[in-house]
Amino acid sequence: MKSRAGDYCWFLCRALPVRDDAGRIVNWFGTCTDIESFKRVEQALRETKAAAESANRSKDQFLAALSHELRTPLTPVLMLAANLREDERLPAGVREQLGMMERNIALEGRLIDDLLDTSAIASGKLRLHRQLCDTHSLIRLAMEIVRDAALTKEINVECELNASRSGLMTDPARFQQVIWNLLRNGVKFTPRGGRVFIRTSDQAANRLRIEIIDNGIGIAPAALAKIFLPFEQVAIAGDQRFGGLGLGLAIARAIVDLHDGQISAQSGGVNLGATFIVEFPEATFPPSGLATTAPPSASGISASGRAALRPLRLLLVEDHLPTLQVLSSLLTRQGHQVVAVGTIAEALAAANAQAFNLVISDLGLPDGTGNQLMEKLRFVHGLKGIALSGYGMDEDLKRSREAGFVTHLVKPVQMEELRRAIVQLS
């Protein structure tokens, strides 16, 4: 409506009829309120919200692209190091150094994951895929992961798993991530020859209690209040010898919070060690039929699994030439027939020319996406696929599944991990 000043503005108009005894409208009573300023504020808020959402999308896209660029060159190095470490013709000292390379490359991949997890936590996108698990089995697996780092520092990692109700509806990967972060923290901040101890016990109201205790550098009382904040380090102020990003404990707290659990830290002070306590509600008896003793072998695949690895005709699609060459060589050495190409067009031409048992494809290709390729290969040739990608966010995994990939492996990929996926699909 036109205002007194002659400008057209937003007005809020309300009116009620005034009726006589017969019900006829004889008058109107109402108001016209100038709400132009409110409308301007609403519009500004909408624009601000849209800008924030756009910035978040841009941030997620940037992190996904950064993850891809950081992960991709790690894959061929990790695969070669792992493959050479298993070569018994090499001297023991050389194989030990290759093992050190392999562990550090895998750690680099873990740091990238931590950055992405921190972004997911900040945006509320961290999700749990729950199932009934035996937490004692998951704890032993986490202990196996930190074993090499502990051995290097001559640190004893011991456990006392006493909880009778060790069953929990949890995301096994995320639960293991919590325990691994806490154990790694203990090993990291414990001097050579020290001790890290993990134990479980039953608490009232079916609560599972997990304690990780070390005799390391301890935590100053002033630092306890902020130890679970992102990018905070538990080391002594100004001491940079321990490195790291300070994300592990923040991620652990976020995962525990999603379980409606509690996590806390205790320490007598500097050089007096530290204790981390995690409690999960709704603990129950563990499911039957699960292995609760030894973790998987170091090779990651059983003898029966190796026997099942029959030669296959594989279509390998990867535009990163070093990764393509290393993967092709290692898969061929395992007895497979491999056709290695770098584009969608070459992959489709190869699939039209001959039959394949399986496709292994990167997702970021020069002439399209691996998802587009998989959709065509599944529709025309009925092929199953394994996705290899530096893109590993939840949205990436969902899109690859929808395209037809049965398995999505995030770079840097270990050869044993790929070998297990091939066995499962074949």
C-alpha positions as CSV (number, residue, x, y, z in Angstrom):
1,M,0.0,0.0,0.0
2,K,1.1,3.6,-0.5
3,S,2.4,5.2,2.7
4,R,1.9,8.8,3.7
5,A,5.3,9.6,2.2
6,G,4.0,8.3,-1.2
7,D,6.1,5.1,-1.2
8,Y,4.7,1.6,-1.6
9,C,5.4,-0.4,1.6
10,W,4.3,-3.5,3.3
11,F,1.3,-3.1,5.7
12,L,-0.4,-5.6,8.0
13,C,-4.1,-5.0,7.5
14,R,-6.7,-6.4,9.9
15,A,-10.5,-5.7,9.9
16,L,-13.6,-6.9,11.7
17,P,-17.2,-6.2,10.6
18,V,-19.6,-4.4,12.8
19,R,-23.1,-5.8,12.4
20,D,-26.6,-4.6,13.4
21,D,-29.3,-6.7,15.2
22,A,-30.2,-8.2,11.8
23,G,-26.7,-9.3,11.1
24,R,-26.0,-6.8,8.4
25,I,-22.6,-5.2,8.2
26,V,-22.9,-1.6,9.0
27,N,-19.3,-0.7,9.5
28,W,-15.8,-2.0,9.6
29,F,-13.3,-1.6,12.4
30,G,-9.6,-2.3,11.6
31,T,-6.0,-1.3,11.6
32,C,-3.3,-0.8,9.0
33,T,0.2,-1.2,10.4
34,D,3.4,-0.3,8.5
35,I,5.6,-3.4,8.8
36,E,8.1,-2.4,6.1
37,S,11.0,-2.5,8.6
38,F,10.0,-5.9,9.8
39,K,9.9,-7.2,6.2
40,R,13.3,-5.7,5.5
41,V,14.7,-7.6,8.6
42,E,13.1,-10.8,7.5
43,Q,14.5,-10.5,4.0
44,A,18.0,-9.7,5.5
45,L,17.7,-12.8,7.7
46,R,16.7,-15.0,4.7
47,E,19.7,-13.7,2.7
48,T,22.0,-14.2,5.6
49,K,20.8,-17.8,6.1
50,A,21.1,-18.5,2.4
51,A,24.7,-17.1,2.4
52,A,25.6,-19.2,5.4
53,E,24.1,-22.4,3.8
54,S,26.1,-21.6,0.6
55,A,29.2,-21.0,2.7
56,N,28.7,-24.4,4.4
57,R,28.2,-26.1,1.1
58,S,31.3,-24.5,-0.3
59,K,33.2,-25.5,2.8
60,D,32.1,-29.1,2.5
61,Q,33.0,-29.2,-1.2
62,F,36.4,-27.7,-0.4
63,L,37.0,-30.3,2.3
64,A,35.9,-33.1,0.1
65,A,38.2,-31.9,-2.7
66,L,41.1,-31.3,-0.3
67,S,40.6,-34.8,1.1
68,H,40.7,-36.2,-2.4
69,E,43.8,-34.3,-3.4
70,L,45.6,-35.3,-0.1
71,R,44.6,-39.0,-0.2
72,T,45.2,-39.8,-3.8
73,P,49.0,-39.6,-3.9
74,L,49.2,-41.6,-0.7
75,T,47.6,-44.7,-2.2
76,P,50.4,-46.0,-4.5
77,V,53.1,-45.3,-1.8
78,L,51.1,-47.1,0.9
79,M,50.4,-50.1,-1.4
80,L,54.0,-50.4,-2.5
81,A,55.3,-50.1,1.1
82,A,52.9,-52.8,2.3
83,N,53.7,-55.1,-0.6
84,L,57.4,-54.8,-0.2
85,R,57.2,-55.3,3.6
86,E,55.8,-58.7,3.0
87,D,58.6,-59.7,0.6
88,E,60.8,-62.1,2.5
89,R,63.6,-61.7,0.0
90,L,64.3,-58.2,1.4
91,P,66.6,-57.8,4.5
92,A,64.8,-57.6,7.9
93,G,66.0,-54.0,8.5
94,V,64.6,-52.8,5.1
95,R,61.2,-54.5,5.8
96,E,61.1,-52.9,9.2
97,Q,61.7,-49.5,7.6
98,L,59.0,-50.2,5.1
99,G,56.6,-51.0,8.0
100,M,57.5,-47.6,9.5
101,M,56.6,-45.9,6.2
102,E,53.4,-47.8,6.0
103,R,52.3,-46.8,9.5
104,N,53.1,-43.2,8.9
105,I,51.2,-43.1,5.6
106,A,48.2,-44.7,7.3
107,L,48.4,-42.1,10.1
108,E,48.4,-39.3,7.5
109,G,45.1,-40.8,6.2
110,R,43.8,-40.9,9.8
111,L,44.6,-37.2,10.3
112,I,42.6,-36.3,7.1
113,D,39.7,-38.3,8.5
114,D,39.9,-36.4,11.8
115,L,39.6,-33.1,9.9
116,L,36.5,-34.3,8.0
117,D,35.0,-35.7,11.2
118,T,35.5,-32.3,12.9
119,S,33.6,-30.6,10.1
120,A,30.8,-33.2,10.3
121,I,30.5,-32.6,14.1
122,A,30.4,-28.9,13.6
123,S,27.6,-29.1,11.1
124,G,25.6,-31.8,13.0
125,K,26.2,-34.4,10.2
126,L,28.0,-37.0,12.2
127,R,25.8,-40.1,12.2
128,L,25.9,-43.5,13.9
129,H,25.0,-46.8,12.2
130,R,24.2,-48.9,15.2
131,Q,24.2,-52.6,15.7
132,L,24.6,-54.9,18.7
133,C,28.4,-55.3,19.2
134,D,30.7,-57.0,21.7
135,T,32.7,-54.0,22.9
136,H,35.5,-56.2,24.2
137,S,36.2,-57.5,20.7
138,L,36.3,-53.9,19.4
139,I,38.6,-52.8,22.3
140,R,41.0,-55.6,21.3
141,L,41.0,-54.5,17.7
142,A,41.8,-51.0,18.8
143,M,44.7,-52.3,20.9
144,E,46.0,-54.1,17.8
145,I,46.1,-50.9,15.8
146,V,48.2,-49.0,18.4
147,R,50.5,-52.0,19.1
148,D,53.2,-51.0,16.6
149,A,53.4,-47.5,18.0
150,A,53.6,-48.8,21.5
151,L,56.3,-51.3,20.6
152,T,58.4,-48.6,19.0
153,K,58.4,-46.7,22.4
154,E,58.6,-50.0,24.4
155,I,55.3,-49.2,26.1
156,N,53.3,-52.0,27.6
157,V,49.6,-51.9,26.6
158,E,47.6,-54.1,28.9
159,C,43.9,-54.8,29.4
160,E,41.6,-56.1,32.0
161,L,38.2,-56.6,30.5
162,N,35.9,-57.5,33.5
163,A,32.5,-56.2,32.3
164,S,29.9,-58.9,32.0
165,R,27.6,-56.6,30.1
166,S,30.0,-55.8,27.3
167,G,27.2,-55.7,24.6
168,L,26.2,-52.3,23.2
169,M,24.1,-50.9,20.4
170,T,26.8,-48.9,18.8
171,D,28.4,-48.0,15.5
172,P,31.4,-50.4,15.6
173,A,33.7,-48.2,13.6
174,R,32.9,-45.1,15.7
175,F,33.2,-47.0,19.0
176,Q,36.6,-48.3,17.9
177,Q,37.5,-44.8,16.9
178,V,36.9,-43.6,20.5
179,I,39.0,-46.3,22.0
180,W,41.7,-46.0,19.4
181,N,41.9,-42.2,20.0
182,L,42.2,-42.6,23.7
183,L,44.8,-45.4,23.5
184,R,46.8,-43.5,20.9
185,N,46.7,-40.5,23.2
186,G,48.0,-42.6,26.1
187,V,50.9,-44.0,24.0
188,K,51.7,-40.6,22.5
189,F,52.0,-38.9,25.9
190,T,53.7,-41.7,27.8
191,P,57.5,-41.8,27.9
192,R,59.5,-44.7,26.6
193,G,59.2,-47.8,28.8
194,G,55.9,-46.6,30.3
195,R,52.5,-48.3,30.6
196,V,49.0,-47.9,29.2
197,F,46.2,-49.9,30.8
198,I,42.6,-50.3,29.7
199,R,39.9,-51.9,31.8
200,T,36.2,-52.4,31.7
201,S,33.6,-52.8,34.5
202,D,29.9,-52.9,35.0
203,Q,28.2,-49.9,36.6
204,A,24.8,-49.4,38.1
205,A,21.8,-49.2,35.8
206,N,23.5,-51.3,33.1
207,R,26.3,-48.8,32.3
208,L,29.5,-49.9,30.8
209,R,32.6,-48.2,32.2
210,I,35.9,-48.0,30.3
211,E,39.0,-46.6,31.9
212,I,42.3,-45.9,30.0
213,I,45.1,-45.2,32.4
214,D,48.7,-44.1,31.6
215,N,51.7,-43.1,33.6
216,G,52.7,-40.3,31.1
217,I,53.2,-36.6,31.3
218,G,49.8,-36.0,32.9
219,I,47.5,-33.0,32.6
220,A,47.8,-29.7,34.4
221,P,44.6,-28.9,36.4
222,A,43.9,-25.7,34.3
223,A,43.9,-27.8,31.1
224,L,41.3,-30.3,32.3
225,A,38.5,-27.9,31.6
226,K,39.4,-27.5,27.9
227,I,41.0,-30.9,27.0
228,F,38.0,-32.0,24.9
229,L,37.8,-28.9,22.8
230,P,39.0,-29.1,19.2
231,F,42.6,-28.1,18.4
232,E,43.6,-28.2,22.1
233,Q,46.6,-30.2,23.0
234,V,47.1,-31.9,26.4
235,A,50.9,-31.4,26.3
236,I,52.7,-28.9,28.5
237,A,52.2,-25.4,27.2
238,G,54.8,-24.4,24.6
239,D,56.0,-28.1,24.2
240,Q,55.5,-29.0,20.5
241,R,57.4,-32.3,20.6
242,F,54.2,-34.4,20.5
243,G,52.7,-32.9,17.3
244,G,49.2,-33.6,16.2
245,L,46.1,-31.5,15.6
246,G,44.4,-31.8,18.9
247,L,41.2,-33.3,17.4
248,G,41.2,-36.9,18.7
249,L,39.6,-36.1,22.1
250,A,37.1,-33.7,20.6
251,I,35.9,-36.4,18.2
252,A,35.8,-39.0,20.9
253,R,33.6,-36.7,23.0
254,A,31.2,-36.1,20.1
255,I,30.8,-39.8,19.4
256,V,30.3,-40.6,23.1
257,D,27.7,-37.8,23.3
258,L,25.8,-39.4,20.4
259,H,25.5,-42.5,22.5
260,D,24.2,-40.4,25.4
261,G,27.3,-41.4,27.3
262,Q,29.9,-39.5,29.3
263,I,33.6,-39.0,28.9
264,S,35.9,-37.3,31.4
265,A,39.6,-37.0,32.3
266,Q,41.5,-37.1,35.6
267,S,45.1,-36.4,36.4
268,G,47.1,-35.6,39.5
269,G,49.0,-33.0,37.5
270,V,52.1,-32.7,35.3
271,N,54.1,-36.0,35.1
272,L,51.6,-37.8,37.2
273,G,49.8,-39.7,34.4
274,A,46.2,-39.4,33.3
275,T,43.0,-41.5,33.4
276,F,40.2,-41.2,30.8
277,I,36.8,-42.6,31.8
278,V,34.1,-43.4,29.3
279,E,30.6,-44.6,30.4
280,F,27.9,-45.9,28.0
281,P,24.3,-46.4,29.0
282,E,22.1,-49.4,28.1
283,A,24.9,-52.0,28.2
284,T,23.7,-55.6,27.8
285,F,25.1,-59.0,27.4
286,P,27.3,-59.4,24.4
287,P,25.9,-61.2,21.3
288,S,26.8,-64.8,20.9
289,G,28.8,-66.1,18.0
290,L,31.3,-63.3,17.9
291,A,35.1,-63.8,18.3
292,T,36.1,-62.2,21.6
293,T,39.8,-63.3,21.8
294,A,42.3,-62.5,19.1
295,P,42.0,-59.7,16.6
296,P,42.5,-60.3,12.9
297,S,45.9,-61.4,11.7
298,A,48.3,-58.7,10.6
299,S,47.8,-59.6,7.0
300,G,44.1,-58.9,7.4
301,I,42.9,-62.0,5.5
302,S,42.7,-65.6,6.5
303,A,44.2,-68.6,4.7
304,S,40.8,-69.6,3.5
305,G,40.3,-66.1,2.2
306,R,43.5,-66.3,0.3
307,A,42.5,-69.7,-1.2
308,A,39.2,-68.1,-2.3
309,L,41.0,-65.4,-4.3
310,R,40.6,-67.0,-7.7
311,P,41.9,-65.2,-10.8
312,L,39.4,-62.7,-12.2
313,R,39.1,-60.4,-15.2
314,L,39.3,-56.9,-13.7
315,L,38.5,-53.5,-15.3
316,L,40.6,-51.0,-13.5
317,V,39.7,-47.3,-14.0
318,E,42.0,-44.6,-12.4
319,D,43.2,-41.3,-13.8
320,H,46.1,-40.9,-11.3
321,L,48.8,-42.6,-13.3
322,P,51.1,-43.7,-10.4
323,T,48.1,-45.3,-8.7
324,L,47.0,-47.0,-11.9
325,Q,50.4,-48.4,-12.5
326,V,50.9,-49.7,-9.0
327,L,47.4,-51.2,-8.7
328,S,47.6,-52.8,-12.1
329,S,51.0,-54.4,-11.3
330,L,50.0,-55.7,-7.8
331,L,46.6,-57.1,-9.1
332,T,48.4,-58.8,-12.0
333,R,50.9,-60.3,-9.6
334,Q,48.0,-61.8,-7.7
335,G,47.0,-63.7,-10.8
336,H,44.2,-61.4,-12.2
337,Q,43.8,-60.3,-15.8
338,V,43.7,-56.5,-15.6
339,V,42.7,-54.0,-18.2
340,A,43.8,-50.6,-16.9
341,V,42.3,-47.4,-18.3
342,G,42.1,-43.7,-17.2
343,T,38.8,-42.4,-18.6
344,I,35.1,-43.3,-18.8
345,A,35.2,-43.5,-22.6
346,E,38.1,-46.1,-22.4
347,A,36.3,-48.1,-19.8
348,L,33.1,-48.3,-21.8
349,A,35.0,-49.3,-24.9
350,A,36.8,-52.0,-22.9
351,A,33.6,-53.3,-21.4
352,N,32.0,-53.5,-24.9
353,A,35.0,-55.4,-26.2
354,Q,35.3,-58.1,-23.6
355,A,33.6,-59.5,-20.4
356,F,34.8,-58.6,-16.9
357,N,34.1,-60.1,-13.5
358,L,34.5,-56.9,-11.6
359,V,35.2,-53.2,-12.1
360,I,37.4,-51.2,-9.7
361,S,37.1,-47.5,-10.3
362,D,38.1,-44.1,-9.0
363,L,35.2,-41.6,-8.7
364,G,36.9,-38.5,-10.0
365,L,37.6,-39.0,-13.7
366,P,38.5,-36.6,-16.5
367,D,35.4,-37.1,-18.5
368,G,32.8,-37.6,-15.8
369,T,32.4,-39.5,-12.5
370,G,32.9,-43.1,-11.5
371,N,29.3,-43.1,-10.4
372,Q,28.1,-42.3,-13.9
373,L,30.4,-45.1,-15.2
374,M,29.1,-47.6,-12.7
375,E,25.5,-46.9,-13.5
376,K,26.2,-47.6,-17.2
377,L,28.3,-50.8,-16.6
378,R,25.7,-52.1,-14.2
379,F,22.8,-51.5,-16.5
380,V,24.4,-52.7,-19.7
381,H,26.8,-55.4,-18.5
382,G,25.5,-56.3,-15.0
383,L,28.9,-55.6,-13.4
384,K,29.5,-55.2,-9.7
385,G,32.0,-52.5,-8.6
386,I,34.5,-51.4,-6.0
387,A,34.9,-47.6,-5.6
388,L,38.3,-46.3,-4.8
389,S,38.2,-42.6,-3.9
390,G,39.7,-39.8,-1.9
391,Y,36.1,-38.6,-1.4
392,G,35.0,-40.3,1.8
393,M,32.2,-38.2,3.3
394,D,28.8,-39.7,4.1
395,E,27.3,-38.1,1.0
396,D,30.0,-39.6,-1.2
397,L,29.4,-43.1,0.2
398,K,25.6,-42.8,-0.3
399,R,26.0,-41.7,-3.9
400,S,28.4,-44.5,-4.7
401,R,26.0,-47.1,-3.3
402,E,23.1,-45.6,-5.2
403,A,25.2,-45.8,-8.4
404,G,25.8,-49.5,-7.9
405,F,29.1,-49.8,-6.2
406,V,29.0,-52.6,-3.6
407,T,32.0,-51.4,-1.7
408,H,33.5,-47.9,-1.3
409,L,37.1,-47.9,-0.2
410,V,38.6,-44.5,0.9
411,K,42.1,-43.7,-0.1
412,P,44.8,-44.3,0.9
413,V,43.8,-47.9,0.4
414,Q,45.8,-50.8,1.7
415,M,46.3,-53.7,-0.7
416,E,44.9,-56.2,1.9
417,E,41.8,-54.1,2.2
418,L,41.2,-54.2,-1.6
419,R,42.0,-57.9,-1.6
420,R,39.3,-58.6,1.0
421,A,36.8,-56.6,-1.0
422,I,37.6,-58.6,-4.1
423,V,37.2,-61.9,-2.2
424,Q,33.8,-60.8,-0.8
425,L,32.5,-59.8,-4.3
426,S,33.8,-62.8,-6.1
